[in-house]
């Protein structure tokens, strides 16, 4: 649930999602949410303070999975030529849905 090689991952140019003092935005969760701008936006979309409390992504199981699903559909890899990464995510998503006994739906790609 947490990256082994932890770094700060603070992009000071992300003024809409400024780094909180003493916080690190290394990879957490099943899809390794990282960087302050991702923690900030994911928190806004899912109702938690990702900038001041990034550890919640590794500690709260509901937030953990919400962050993974948010990251999977955030479009970062869409239209950027990262076909292998997109296909990996689609495959994993389908497998998780199968294990949970739910339909993945029809709109699972960019």
Secondary structure as UniProt FT lines:
FT   TURN            12..13
FT   HELIX           15..17
FT   TURN            21..22
FT   TURN            29..32
FT   HELIX           36..46
FT   TURN            50..52
FT   TURN            54..55
FT   HELIX           56..59
FT   HELIX           61..72
FT   TURN            76..81
FT   HELIX           83..100
//
